[in-house]
Amino acid sequence: MAGCIRAVSRAPDDQHDLRTQKPIVQVYTDWANHYLEKARCKRRVLDLQADVVDGVLLADVIEAVTNHKVADINRKPKNSSQMVS
């Protein structure tokens, strides 16, 4: 599979101001929330970096995008070693 995200080439005289575009983190947050909503998952990503730290919401996003269950997920990890495993 080639890249999923492609850089948009812009002409130097393009009218679009790059400063008004969403930051890439917000683009990925919106993308993840789109798939979570489509899969009817109740959870949403608010802060991409913080919300995927335990791996549970990340697994939910993966399941929503791929339509396959991620095996052996501890849905309520209590410590960092459980989050990693």
PDB file with SEQRES, HELIX, SHEET and CRYST1 records, atoms N, CA, C and O in Angstrom:
SEQRES   1 A   85  MET ALA GLY CYS ILE ARG ALA VAL SER ARG ALA PRO ASP          
SEQRES   2 A   85  ASP GLN HIS ASP LEU ARG THR GLN LYS PRO ILE VAL GLN          
SEQRES   3 A   85  VAL TYR THR ASP TRP ALA ASN HIS TYR LEU GLU LYS ALA          
SEQRES   4 A   85  ARG CYS LYS ARG ARG VAL LEU ASP LEU GLN ALA ASP VAL          
SEQRES   5 A   85  VAL ASP GLY VAL LEU LEU ALA ASP VAL ILE GLU ALA VAL          
SEQRES   6 A   85  THR ASN HIS LYS VAL ALA ASP ILE ASN ARG LYS PRO LYS          
SEQRES   7 A   85  ASN SER SER GLN MET VAL SER                                  
HELIX    1 AA1 LEU A   18  THR A   20  5                                   3    
HELIX    2 AA2 ILE A   24  LYS A   38  1                                  15    
HELIX    3 AA3 LEU A   48  ASP A   51  1                                   4    
HELIX    4 AA4 VAL A   56  THR A   66  1                                  11    
HELIX    5 AA5 SER A   80  VAL A   84  1                                   5    
CRYST1    1.000    1.000    1.000  90.00  90.00  90.00 P 1           1          
ATOM      1  N   MET A   1       0.850  -1.163   0.000  1.00  0.00           N  
ATOM      2  CA  MET A   1       0.000   0.000   0.000  1.00  0.00           C  
ATOM      3  C   MET A   1       0.895   1.225   0.000  1.00  0.00           C  
ATOM      4  O   MET A   1       1.799   1.339   0.828  1.00  0.00           O  
ATOM      5  N   ALA A   2       0.655   2.112  -0.897  1.00  0.00           N  
ATOM      6  CA  ALA A   2       1.388   3.370  -0.920  1.00  0.00           C  
ATOM      7  C   ALA A   2       0.960   4.196   0.276  1.00  0.00           C  
ATOM      8  O   ALA A   2       0.192   3.707   1.105  1.00  0.00           O  
ATOM      9  N   GLY A   3       1.416   5.399   0.395  1.00  0.00           N  
ATOM     10  CA  GLY A   3       1.070   6.252   1.522  1.00  0.00           C  
ATOM     11  C   GLY A   3      -0.414   6.592   1.552  1.00  0.00           C  
ATOM     12  O   GLY A   3      -1.040   6.765   0.506  1.00  0.00           O  
ATOM     13  N   CYS A   4      -0.965   6.685   2.739  1.00  0.00           N  
ATOM     14  CA  CYS A   4      -2.362   7.058   2.890  1.00  0.00           C  
ATOM     15  C   CYS A   4      -2.541   8.567   2.838  1.00  0.00           C  
ATOM     16  O   CYS A   4      -3.589   9.062   2.424  1.00  0.00           O  
ATOM     17  N   ILE A   5      -1.530   9.283   3.254  1.00  0.00           N  
ATOM     18  CA  ILE A   5      -1.589  10.734   3.278  1.00  0.00           C  
ATOM     19  C   ILE A   5      -0.613  11.259   2.245  1.00  0.00           C  
ATOM     20  O   ILE A   5       0.555  10.870   2.229  1.00  0.00           O  
ATOM     21  N   ARG A   6      -1.085  12.132   1.395  1.00  0.00           N  
ATOM     22  CA  ARG A   6      -0.223  12.708   0.374  1.00  0.00           C  
ATOM     23  C   ARG A   6      -0.082  14.200   0.616  1.00  0.00           C  
ATOM     24  O   ARG A   6      -1.035  14.871   1.012  1.00  0.00           O  
ATOM     25  N   ALA A   7       1.090  14.699   0.380  1.00  0.00           N  
ATOM     26  CA  ALA A   7       1.296  16.138   0.480  1.00  0.00           C  
ATOM     27  C   ALA A   7       0.602  16.800  -0.700  1.00  0.00           C  
ATOM     28  O   ALA A   7       0.622  16.284  -1.818  1.00  0.00           O  
ATOM     29  N   VAL A   8       0.004  17.917  -0.444  1.00  0.00           N  
ATOM     30  CA  VAL A   8      -0.662  18.667  -1.494  1.00  0.00           C  
ATOM     31  C   VAL A   8       0.328  19.674  -2.036  1.00  0.00           C  
ATOM     32  O   VAL A   8       0.853  20.508  -1.299  1.00  0.00           O  
ATOM     33  N   SER A   9       0.577  19.589  -3.333  1.00  0.00           N  
ATOM     34  CA  SER A   9       1.494  20.555  -3.920  1.00  0.00           C  
ATOM     35  C   SER A   9       0.715  21.817  -4.236  1.00  0.00           C  
ATOM     36  O   SER A   9      -0.404  21.760  -4.746  1.00  0.00           O  
ATOM     37  N   ARG A  10       1.304  22.931  -3.937  1.00  0.00           N  
ATOM     38  CA  ARG A  10       0.641  24.213  -4.142  1.00  0.00           C  
ATOM     39  C   ARG A  10       1.521  25.106  -4.990  1.00  0.00           C  
ATOM     40  O   ARG A  10       2.744  25.127  -4.852  1.00  0.00           O  
ATOM     41  N   ALA A  11       0.875  25.830  -5.856  1.00  0.00           N  
ATOM     42  CA  ALA A  11       1.583  26.815  -6.659  1.00  0.00           C  
ATOM     43  C   ALA A  11       1.935  27.996  -5.762  1.00  0.00           C  
ATOM     44  O   ALA A  11       1.205  28.289  -4.816  1.00  0.00           O  
ATOM     45  N   PRO A  12       3.041  28.675  -6.046  1.00  0.00           N  
ATOM     46  CA  PRO A  12       3.452  29.802  -5.204  1.00  0.00           C  
ATOM     47  C   PRO A  12       2.399  30.895  -5.114  1.00  0.00           C  
ATOM     48  O   PRO A  12       2.331  31.593  -4.102  1.00  0.00           O  
ATOM     49  N   ASP A  13       1.582  31.061  -6.132  1.00  0.00           N  
ATOM     50  CA  ASP A  13       0.582  32.119  -6.121  1.00  0.00           C  
ATOM     51  C   ASP A  13      -0.778  31.637  -5.631  1.00  0.00           C  
ATOM     52  O   ASP A  13      -1.783  32.326  -5.807  1.00  0.00           O  
ATOM     53  N   ASP A  14      -0.813  30.451  -5.013  1.00  0.00           N  
ATOM     54  CA  ASP A  14      -2.064  29.880  -4.528  1.00  0.00           C  
ATOM     55  C   ASP A  14      -2.696  30.807  -3.487  1.00  0.00           C  
ATOM     56  O   ASP A  14      -2.000  31.371  -2.642  1.00  0.00           O  
ATOM     57  N   GLN A  15      -4.008  30.957  -3.558  1.00  0.00           N  
ATOM     58  CA  GLN A  15      -4.740  31.859  -2.676  1.00  0.00           C  
ATOM     59  C   GLN A  15      -4.899  31.301  -1.263  1.00  0.00           C  
ATOM     60  O   GLN A  15      -5.185  32.061  -0.338  1.00  0.00           O  
ATOM     61  N   HIS A  16      -4.719  29.987  -1.074  1.00  0.00           N  
ATOM     62  CA  HIS A  16      -4.942  29.367   0.228  1.00  0.00           C  
ATOM     63  C   HIS A  16      -3.833  29.738   1.195  1.00  0.00           C  
ATOM     64  O   HIS A  16      -2.649  29.673   0.867  1.00  0.00           O  
ATOM     65  N   ASP A  17      -4.242  30.130   2.394  1.00  0.00           N  
ATOM     66  CA  ASP A  17      -3.283  30.447   3.448  1.00  0.00           C  
ATOM     67  C   ASP A  17      -3.076  29.184   4.282  1.00  0.00           C  
ATOM     68  O   ASP A  17      -4.022  28.695   4.900  1.00  0.00           O  
ATOM     69  N   LEU A  18      -1.876  28.658   4.308  1.00  0.00           N  
ATOM     70  CA  LEU A  18      -1.598  27.420   5.030  1.00  0.00           C  
ATOM     71  C   LEU A  18      -1.835  27.568   6.527  1.00  0.00           C  
ATOM     72  O   LEU A  18      -2.058  26.572   7.215  1.00  0.00           O  
ATOM     73  N   ARG A  19      -1.793  28.778   7.036  1.00  0.00           N  
ATOM     74  CA  ARG A  19      -2.014  28.987   8.471  1.00  0.00           C  
ATOM     75  C   ARG A  19      -3.469  28.745   8.867  1.00  0.00           C  
ATOM     76  O   ARG A  19      -3.745  28.539  10.048  1.00  0.00           O  
ATOM     77  N   THR A  20      -4.395  28.762   7.931  1.00  0.00           N  
ATOM     78  CA  THR A  20      -5.799  28.528   8.264  1.00  0.00           C  
ATOM     79  C   THR A  20      -6.172  27.052   8.189  1.00  0.00           C  
ATOM     80  O   THR A  20      -7.297  26.691   8.534  1.00  0.00           O  
ATOM     81  N   GLN A  21      -5.267  26.197   7.752  1.00  0.00           N  
ATOM     82  CA  GLN A  21      -5.548  24.770   7.683  1.00  0.00           C  
ATOM     83  C   GLN A  21      -5.411  24.141   9.060  1.00  0.00           C  
ATOM     84  O   GLN A  21      -4.687  24.648   9.916  1.00  0.00           O  
ATOM     85  N   LYS A  22      -6.119  23.025   9.265  1.00  0.00           N  
ATOM     86  CA  LYS A  22      -6.061  22.316  10.532  1.00  0.00           C  
ATOM     87  C   LYS A  22      -4.670  21.713  10.734  1.00  0.00           C  
ATOM     88  O   LYS A  22      -4.040  21.259   9.779  1.00  0.00           O  
ATOM     89  N   PRO A  23      -4.196  21.711  11.981  1.00  0.00           N  
ATOM     90  CA  PRO A  23      -2.948  20.995  12.272  1.00  0.00           C  
ATOM     91  C   PRO A  23      -3.136  19.501  11.994  1.00  0.00           C  
ATOM     92  O   PRO A  23      -4.248  18.983  12.102  1.00  0.00           O  
ATOM     93  N   ILE A  24      -2.077  18.830  11.645  1.00  0.00           N  
ATOM     94  CA  ILE A  24      -2.149  17.416  11.270  1.00  0.00           C  
ATOM     95  C   ILE A  24      -2.703  16.555  12.402  1.00  0.00           C  
ATOM     96  O   ILE A  24      -3.377  15.560  12.139  1.00  0.00           O  
ATOM     97  N   VAL A  25      -2.433  16.917  13.652  1.00  0.00           N  
ATOM     98  CA  VAL A  25      -2.980  16.156  14.785  1.00  0.00           C  
ATOM     99  C   VAL A  25      -4.501  16.237  14.771  1.00  0.00           C  
ATOM    100  O   VAL A  25      -5.170  15.243  15.054  1.00  0.00           O  
ATOM    101  N   GLN A  26      -5.056  17.393  14.451  1.00  0.00           N  
ATOM    102  CA  GLN A  26      -6.511  17.540  14.396  1.00  0.00           C  
ATOM    103  C   GLN A  26      -7.098  16.750  13.227  1.00  0.00           C  
ATOM    104  O   GLN A  26      -8.200  16.210  13.327  1.00  0.00           O  
ATOM    105  N   VAL A  27      -6.365  16.686  12.132  1.00  0.00           N  
ATOM    106  CA  VAL A  27      -6.816  15.899  10.980  1.00  0.00           C  
ATOM    107  C   VAL A  27      -6.925  14.423  11.367  1.00  0.00           C  
ATOM    108  O   VAL A  27      -7.920  13.771  11.052  1.00  0.00           O  
ATOM    109  N   TYR A  28      -5.903  13.897  12.049  1.00  0.00           N  
ATOM    110  CA  TYR A  28      -5.939  12.495  12.479  1.00  0.00           C  
ATOM    111  C   TYR A  28      -7.003  12.266  13.550  1.00  0.00           C  
ATOM    112  O   TYR A  28      -7.633  11.209  13.574  1.00  0.00           O  
ATOM    113  N   THR A  29      -7.209  13.235  14.428  1.00  0.00           N  
ATOM    114  CA  THR A  29      -8.252  13.119  15.447  1.00  0.00           C  
ATOM    115  C   THR A  29      -9.622  13.033  14.789  1.00  0.00           C  
ATOM    116  O   THR A  29     -10.438  12.185  15.151  1.00  0.00           O  
ATOM    117  N   ASP A  30      -9.872  13.907  13.829  1.00  0.00           N  
ATOM    118  CA  ASP A  30     -11.147  13.879  13.098  1.00  0.00           C  
ATOM    119  C   ASP A  30     -11.321  12.567  12.343  1.00  0.00           C  
ATOM    120  O   ASP A  30     -12.417  12.007  12.302  1.00  0.00           O  
ATOM    121  N   TRP A  31     -10.235  12.080  11.744  1.00  0.00           N  
ATOM    122  CA  TRP A  31     -10.270  10.815  10.995  1.00  0.00           C  
ATOM    123  C   TRP A  31     -10.639   9.656  11.926  1.00  0.00           C  
ATOM    124  O   TRP A  31     -11.498   8.837  11.599  1.00  0.00           O  
ATOM    125  N   ALA A  32      -9.979   9.596  13.094  1.00  0.00           N  
ATOM    126  CA  ALA A  32     -10.261   8.523  14.052  1.00  0.00           C  
ATOM    127  C   ALA A  32     -11.701   8.606  14.544  1.00  0.00           C  
ATOM    128  O   ALA A  32     -12.394   7.592  14.626  1.00  0.00           O  
ATOM    129  N   ASN A  33     -12.147   9.810  14.868  1.00  0.00           N  
ATOM    130  CA  ASN A  33     -13.522   9.973  15.361  1.00  0.00           C  
ATOM    131  C   ASN A  33     -14.552   9.626  14.293  1.00  0.00           C  
ATOM    132  O   ASN A  33     -15.626   9.118  14.616  1.00  0.00           O  
ATOM    133  N   HIS A  34     -14.244   9.888  13.040  1.00  0.00           N  
ATOM    134  CA  HIS A  34     -15.144   9.504  11.953  1.00  0.00           C  
ATOM    135  C   HIS A  34     -15.364   7.991  11.959  1.00  0.00           C  
ATOM    136  O   HIS A  34     -16.501   7.523  11.881  1.00  0.00           O  
ATOM    137  N   TYR A  35     -14.279   7.234  12.052  1.00  0.00           N  
ATOM    138  CA  TYR A  35     -14.409   5.782  12.046  1.00  0.00           C  
ATOM    139  C   TYR A  35     -15.043   5.253  13.327  1.00  0.00           C  
ATOM    140  O   TYR A  35     -15.802   4.285  13.285  1.00  0.00           O  
ATOM    141  N   LEU A  36     -14.741   5.877  14.466  1.00  0.00           N  
ATOM    142  CA  LEU A  36     -15.368   5.448  15.715  1.00  0.00           C  
ATOM    143  C   LEU A  36     -16.878   5.678  15.659  1.00  0.00           C  
ATOM    144  O   LEU A  36     -17.658   4.833  16.099  1.00  0.00           O  
ATOM    145  N   GLU A  37     -17.279   6.810  15.122  1.00  0.00           N  
ATOM    146  CA  GLU A  37     -18.706   7.106  14.983  1.00  0.00           C  
ATOM    147  C   GLU A  37     -19.371   6.132  14.017  1.00  0.00           C  
ATOM    148  O   GLU A  37     -20.468   5.637  14.275  1.00  0.00           O  
ATOM    149  N   LYS A  38     -18.698   5.865  12.907  1.00  0.00           N  
ATOM    150  CA  LYS A  38     -19.225   4.940  11.899  1.00  0.00           C  
ATOM    151  C   LYS A  38     -19.422   3.538  12.488  1.00  0.00           C  
ATOM    152  O   LYS A  38     -20.363   2.831  12.128  1.00  0.00           O  
ATOM    153  N   ALA A  39     -18.516   3.145  13.401  1.00  0.00           N  
ATOM    154  CA  ALA A  39     -18.603   1.828  14.042  1.00  0.00           C  
ATOM    155  C   ALA A  39     -19.505   1.846  15.276  1.00  0.00           C  
ATOM    156  O   ALA A  39     -19.639   0.840  15.972  1.00  0.00           O  
ATOM    157  N   ARG A  40     -20.122   3.002  15.537  1.00  0.00           N  
ATOM    158  CA  ARG A  40     -21.027   3.174  16.675  1.00  0.00           C  
ATOM    159  C   ARG A  40     -20.351   2.946  18.015  1.00  0.00           C  
ATOM    160  O   ARG A  40     -20.966   2.455  18.962  1.00  0.00           O  
ATOM    161  N   CYS A  41     -19.092   3.304  18.082  1.00  0.00           N  
ATOM    162  CA  CYS A  41     -18.348   3.239  19.338  1.00  0.00           C  
ATOM    163  C   CYS A  41     -18.715   4.471  20.157  1.00  0.00           C  
ATOM    164  O   CYS A  41     -18.841   5.568  19.614  1.00  0.00           O  
ATOM    165  N   LYS A  42     -18.883   4.290  21.449  1.00  0.00           N  
ATOM    166  CA  LYS A  42     -19.292   5.402  22.305  1.00  0.00           C  
ATOM    167  C   LYS A  42     -18.140   6.348  22.630  1.00  0.00           C  
ATOM    168  O   LYS A  42     -18.369   7.518  22.938  1.00  0.00           O  
ATOM    169  N   ARG A  43     -16.934   5.867  22.566  1.00  0.00           N  
ATOM    170  CA  ARG A  43     -15.779   6.703  22.915  1.00  0.00           C  
ATOM    171  C   ARG A  43     -15.347   7.548  21.736  1.00  0.00           C  
ATOM    172  O   ARG A  43     -15.533   7.166  20.580  1.00  0.00           O  
ATOM    173  N   ARG A  44     -14.765   8.708  22.038  1.00  0.00           N  
ATOM    174  CA  ARG A  44     -14.225   9.617  21.025  1.00  0.00           C  
ATOM    175  C   ARG A  44     -12.836  10.070  21.438  1.00  0.00           C  
ATOM    176  O   ARG A  44     -12.504  10.082  22.623  1.00  0.00           O  
ATOM    177  N   VAL A  45     -12.046  10.434  20.478  1.00  0.00           N  
ATOM    178  CA  VAL A  45     -10.707  10.963  20.722  1.00  0.00           C  
ATOM    179  C   VAL A  45     -10.845  12.463  20.937  1.00  0.00           C  
ATOM    180  O   VAL A  45     -11.364  13.177  20.079  1.00  0.00           O  
ATOM    181  N   LEU A  46     -10.375  12.937  22.090  1.00  0.00           N  
ATOM    182  CA  LEU A  46     -10.351  14.371  22.374  1.00  0.00           C  
ATOM    183  C   LEU A  46      -8.937  14.915  22.217  1.00  0.00           C  
ATOM    184  O   LEU A  46      -8.717  15.940  21.571  1.00  0.00           O  
ATOM    185  N   ASP A  47      -7.988  14.212  22.818  1.00  0.00           N  
ATOM    186  CA  ASP A  47      -6.571  14.570  22.732  1.00  0.00           C  
ATOM    187  C   ASP A  47      -5.856  13.323  22.231  1.00  0.00           C  
ATOM    188  O   ASP A  47      -5.671  12.363  22.979  1.00  0.00           O  
ATOM    189  N   LEU A  48      -5.458  13.339  20.976  1.00  0.00           N  
ATOM    190  CA  LEU A  48      -4.920  12.145  20.321  1.00  0.00           C  
ATOM    191  C   LEU A  48      -3.784  11.515  21.113  1.00  0.00           C  
ATOM    192  O   LEU A  48      -3.778  10.302  21.322  1.00  0.00           O  
ATOM    193  N   GLN A  49      -2.833  12.308  21.550  1.00  0.00           N  
ATOM    194  CA  GLN A  49      -1.675  11.764  22.250  1.00  0.00           C  
ATOM    195  C   GLN A  49      -2.054  11.180  23.610  1.00  0.00           C  
ATOM    196  O   GLN A  49      -1.559  10.114  23.977  1.00  0.00           O  
ATOM    197  N   ALA A  50      -2.905  11.844  24.348  1.00  0.00           N  
ATOM    198  CA  ALA A  50      -3.281  11.375  25.681  1.00  0.00           C  
ATOM    199  C   ALA A  50      -4.262  10.206  25.632  1.00  0.00           C  
ATOM    200  O   ALA A  50      -4.171   9.287  26.446  1.00  0.00           O  
ATOM    201  N   ASP A  51      -5.187  10.236  24.696  1.00  0.00           N  
ATOM    202  CA  ASP A  51      -6.259   9.241  24.673  1.00  0.00           C  
ATOM    203  C   ASP A  51      -5.818   7.853  24.206  1.00  0.00           C  
ATOM    204  O   ASP A  51      -6.491   6.869  24.510  1.00  0.00           O  
ATOM    205  N   VAL A  52      -4.728   7.752  23.490  1.00  0.00           N  
ATOM    206  CA  VAL A  52      -4.296   6.436  23.013  1.00  0.00           C  
ATOM    207  C   VAL A  52      -3.169   5.855  23.860  1.00  0.00           C  
ATOM    208  O   VAL A  52      -2.603   4.820  23.510  1.00  0.00           O  
ATOM    209  N   VAL A  53      -2.840   6.511  24.967  1.00  0.00           N  
ATOM    210  CA  VAL A  53      -1.693   6.087  25.769  1.00  0.00           C  
ATOM    211  C   VAL A  53      -1.853   4.680  26.354  1.00  0.00           C  
ATOM    212  O   VAL A  53      -0.867   3.954  26.474  1.00  0.00           O  
ATOM    213  N   ASP A  54      -3.067   4.287  26.716  1.00  0.00           N  
ATOM    214  CA  ASP A  54      -3.248   2.946  27.285  1.00  0.00           C  
ATOM    215  C   ASP A  54      -3.513   1.883  26.234  1.00  0.00           C  
ATOM    216  O   ASP A  54      -3.543   0.695  26.556  1.00  0.00           O  
ATOM    217  N   GLY A  55      -3.705   2.286  24.984  1.00  0.00           N  
ATOM    218  CA  GLY A  55      -3.884   1.329  23.900  1.00  0.00           C  
ATOM    219  C   GLY A  55      -5.316   0.902  23.657  1.00  0.00           C  
ATOM    220  O   GLY A  55      -5.613   0.334  22.606  1.00  0.00           O  
ATOM    221  N   VAL A  56      -6.214   1.158  24.599  1.00  0.00           N  
ATOM    222  CA  VAL A  56      -7.594   0.679  24.466  1.00  0.00           C  
ATOM    223  C   VAL A  56      -8.333   1.450  23.371  1.00  0.00           C  
ATOM    224  O   VAL A  56      -8.940   0.845  22.488  1.00  0.00           O  
ATOM    225  N   LEU A  57      -8.283   2.763  23.425  1.00  0.00           N  
ATOM    226  CA  LEU A  57      -8.952   3.550  22.389  1.00  0.00           C  
ATOM    227  C   LEU A  57      -8.274   3.346  21.038  1.00  0.00           C  
ATOM    228  O   LEU A  57      -8.939   3.349  20.002  1.00  0.00           O  
ATOM    229  N   LEU A  58      -6.968   3.172  21.044  1.00  0.00           N  
ATOM    230  CA  LEU A  58      -6.253   2.875  19.798  1.00  0.00           C  
ATOM    231  C   LEU A  58      -6.764   1.563  19.200  1.00  0.00           C  
ATOM    232  O   LEU A  58      -6.971   1.476  17.990  1.00  0.00           O  
ATOM    233  N   ALA A  59      -6.965   0.558  20.026  1.00  0.00           N  
ATOM    234  CA  ALA A  59      -7.520  -0.719  19.552  1.00  0.00           C  
ATOM    235  C   ALA A  59      -8.927  -0.516  19.000  1.00  0.00           C  
ATOM    236  O   ALA A  59      -9.298  -1.134  18.001  1.00  0.00           O  
ATOM    237  N   ASP A  60      -9.714   0.349  19.648  1.00  0.00           N  
ATOM    238  CA  ASP A  60     -11.060   0.649  19.149  1.00  0.00           C  
ATOM    239  C   ASP A  60     -10.997   1.281  17.757  1.00  0.00           C  
ATOM    240  O   ASP A  60     -11.790   0.942  16.878  1.00  0.00           O  
ATOM    241  N   VAL A  61     -10.051   2.202  17.563  1.00  0.00           N  
ATOM    242  CA  VAL A  61      -9.890   2.843  16.250  1.00  0.00           C  
ATOM    243  C   VAL A  61      -9.475   1.806  15.208  1.00  0.00           C  
ATOM    244  O   VAL A  61     -10.018   1.784  14.104  1.00  0.00           O  
ATOM    245  N   ILE A  62      -8.524   0.956  15.554  1.00  0.00           N  
ATOM    246  CA  ILE A  62      -8.064  -0.087  14.620  1.00  0.00           C  
ATOM    247  C   ILE A  62      -9.225  -1.005  14.244  1.00  0.00           C  
ATOM    248  O   ILE A  62      -9.404  -1.343  13.074  1.00  0.00           O  
ATOM    249  N   GLU A  63     -10.008  -1.402  15.237  1.00  0.00           N  
ATOM    250  CA  GLU A  63     -11.161  -2.259  14.965  1.00  0.00           C  
ATOM    251  C   GLU A  63     -12.192  -1.554  14.079  1.00  0.00           C  
ATOM    252  O   GLU A  63     -12.787  -2.172  13.196  1.00  0.00           O  
ATOM    253  N   ALA A  64     -12.396  -0.263  14.320  1.00  0.00           N  
ATOM    254  CA  ALA A  64     -13.372   0.490  13.530  1.00  0.00           C  
ATOM    255  C   ALA A  64     -12.923   0.631  12.079  1.00  0.00           C  
ATOM    256  O   ALA A  64     -13.738   0.549  11.160  1.00  0.00           O  
ATOM    257  N   VAL A  65     -11.631   0.841  11.881  1.00  0.00           N  
ATOM    258  CA  VAL A  65     -11.107   1.040  10.524  1.00  0.00           C  
ATOM    259  C   VAL A  65     -11.059  -0.271   9.759  1.00  0.00           C  
ATOM    260  O   VAL A  65     -11.399  -0.312   8.576  1.00  0.00           O  
ATOM    261  N   THR A  66     -10.641  -1.345  10.423  1.00  0.00           N  
ATOM    262  CA  THR A  66     -10.414  -2.616   9.729  1.00  0.00           C  
ATOM    263  C   THR A  66     -11.601  -3.574   9.755  1.00  0.00           C  
ATOM    264  O   THR A  66     -11.646  -4.522   8.971  1.00  0.00           O  
ATOM    265  N   ASN A  67     -12.558  -3.340  10.644  1.00  0.00           N  
ATOM    266  CA  ASN A  67     -13.682  -4.261  10.835  1.00  0.00           C  
ATOM    267  C   ASN A  67     -13.239  -5.623  11.355  1.00  0.00           C  
ATOM    268  O   ASN A  67     -13.921  -6.625  11.138  1.00  0.00           O  
ATOM    269  N   HIS A  68     -12.103  -5.662  12.040  1.00  0.00           N  
ATOM    270  CA  HIS A  68     -11.605  -6.891  12.659  1.00  0.00           C  
ATOM    271  C   HIS A  68     -11.315  -6.620  14.126  1.00  0.00           C  
ATOM    272  O   HIS A  68     -10.837  -5.545  14.486  1.00  0.00           O  
ATOM    273  N   LYS A  69     -11.605  -7.593  14.962  1.00  0.00           N  
ATOM    274  CA  LYS A  69     -11.330  -7.469  16.390  1.00  0.00           C  
ATOM    275  C   LYS A  69      -9.836  -7.609  16.648  1.00  0.00           C  
ATOM    276  O   LYS A  69      -9.164  -8.452  16.053  1.00  0.00           O  
ATOM    277  N   VAL A  70      -9.328  -6.772  17.543  1.00  0.00           N  
ATOM    278  CA  VAL A  70      -7.951  -6.895  18.008  1.00  0.00           C  
ATOM    279  C   VAL A  70      -7.976  -7.877  19.168  1.00  0.00           C  
ATOM    280  O   VAL A  70      -8.690  -7.676  20.150  1.00  0.00           O  
ATOM    281  N   ALA A  71      -7.196  -8.935  19.048  1.00  0.00           N  
ATOM    282  CA  ALA A  71      -7.218 -10.009  20.043  1.00  0.00           C  
ATOM    283  C   ALA A  71      -6.489  -9.610  21.321  1.00  0.00           C  
ATOM    284  O   ALA A  71      -5.558  -8.804  21.297  1.00  0.00           O  
ATOM    285  N   ASP A  72      -6.922 -10.181  22.418  1.00  0.00           N  
ATOM    286  CA  ASP A  72      -6.248 -10.081  23.715  1.00  0.00           C  
ATOM    287  C   ASP A  72      -6.036  -8.649  24.199  1.00  0.00           C  
ATOM    288  O   ASP A  72      -4.928  -8.278  24.589  1.00  0.00           O  
ATOM    289  N   ILE A  73      -7.084  -7.858  24.174  1.00  0.00           N  
ATOM    290  CA  ILE A  73      -7.009  -6.490  24.681  1.00  0.00           C  
ATOM    291  C   ILE A  73      -7.499  -6.472  26.127  1.00  0.00           C  
ATOM    292  O   ILE A  73      -8.585  -6.965  26.431  1.00  0.00           O  
ATOM    293  N   ASN A  74      -6.693  -5.906  27.002  1.00  0.00           N  
ATOM    294  CA  ASN A  74      -7.112  -5.665  28.378  1.00  0.00           C  
ATOM    295  C   ASN A  74      -7.857  -4.336  28.363  1.00  0.00           C  
ATOM    296  O   ASN A  74      -7.230  -3.281  28.277  1.00  0.00           O  
ATOM    297  N   ARG A  75      -9.156  -4.371  28.443  1.00  0.00           N  
ATOM    298  CA  ARG A  75      -9.994  -3.180  28.312  1.00  0.00           C  
ATOM    299  C   ARG A  75      -9.915  -2.256  29.521  1.00  0.00           C  
ATOM    300  O   ARG A  75     -10.360  -1.111  29.447  1.00  0.00           O  
ATOM    301  N   LYS A  76      -9.359  -2.730  30.631  1.00  0.00           N  
ATOM    302  CA  LYS A  76      -9.223  -1.894  31.826  1.00  0.00           C  
ATOM    303  C   LYS A  76      -7.843  -2.081  32.450  1.00  0.00           C  
ATOM    304  O   LYS A  76      -7.728  -2.625  33.548  1.00  0.00           O  
ATOM    305  N   PRO A  77      -6.802  -1.637  31.760  1.00  0.00           N  
ATOM    306  CA  PRO A  77      -5.450  -1.804  32.317  1.00  0.00           C  
ATOM    307  C   PRO A  77      -5.267  -0.937  33.564  1.00  0.00           C  
ATOM    308  O   PRO A  77      -5.726   0.204  33.618  1.00  0.00           O  
ATOM    309  N   LYS A  78      -4.589  -1.500  34.557  1.00  0.00           N  
ATOM    310  CA  LYS A  78      -4.404  -0.791  35.817  1.00  0.00           C  
ATOM    311  C   LYS A  78      -3.001  -0.218  35.993  1.00  0.00           C  
ATOM    312  O   LYS A  78      -2.776   0.632  36.854  1.00  0.00           O  
ATOM    313  N   ASN A  79      -2.061  -0.685  35.178  1.00  0.00           N  
ATOM    314  CA  ASN A  79      -0.698  -0.163  35.293  1.00  0.00           C  
ATOM    315  C   ASN A  79      -0.042  -0.167  33.913  1.00  0.00           C  
ATOM    316  O   ASN A  79      -0.606  -0.676  32.944  1.00  0.00           O  
ATOM    317  N   SER A  80       1.146   0.401  33.843  1.00  0.00           N  
ATOM    318  CA  SER A  80       1.807   0.559  32.542  1.00  0.00           C  
ATOM    319  C   SER A  80       2.174  -0.772  31.889  1.00  0.00           C  
ATOM    320  O   SER A  80       2.155  -0.875  30.662  1.00  0.00           O  
ATOM    321  N   SER A  81       2.508  -1.792  32.681  1.00  0.00           N  
ATOM    322  CA  SER A  81       2.850  -3.085  32.080  1.00  0.00           C  
ATOM    323  C   SER A  81       1.617  -3.718  31.432  1.00  0.00           C  
ATOM    324  O   SER A  81       1.735  -4.380  30.401  1.00  0.00           O  
ATOM    325  N   GLN A  82       0.447  -3.525  32.018  1.00  0.00           N  
ATOM    326  CA  GLN A  82      -0.781  -4.025  31.397  1.00  0.00           C  
ATOM    327  C   GLN A  82      -1.116  -3.241  30.132  1.00  0.00           C  
ATOM    328  O   GLN A  82      -1.662  -3.796  29.179  1.00  0.00           O  
ATOM    329  N   MET A  83      -0.785  -1.943  30.126  1.00  0.00           N  
ATOM    330  CA  MET A  83      -1.022  -1.119  28.935  1.00  0.00           C  
ATOM    331  C   MET A  83      -0.154  -1.576  27.778  1.00  0.00           C  
ATOM    332  O   MET A  83      -0.599  -1.604  26.630  1.00  0.00           O  
ATOM    333  N   VAL A  84       1.085  -1.934  28.082  1.00  0.00           N  
ATOM    334  CA  VAL A  84       2.019  -2.374  27.039  1.00  0.00           C  
ATOM    335  C   VAL A  84       1.615  -3.736  26.494  1.00  0.00           C  
ATOM    336  O   VAL A  84       1.689  -3.970  25.288  1.00  0.00           O  
ATOM    337  N   SER A  85       1.192  -4.625  27.366  1.00  0.00           N  
ATOM    338  CA  SER A  85       0.844  -5.977  26.913  1.00  0.00           C  
ATOM    339  C   SER A  85      -0.505  -5.948  26.229  1.00  0.00           C  
ATOM    340  O   SER A  85      -0.987  -6.984  25.772  1.00  0.00           O  
TER     341      SER A  85                                                      
END                                                                             
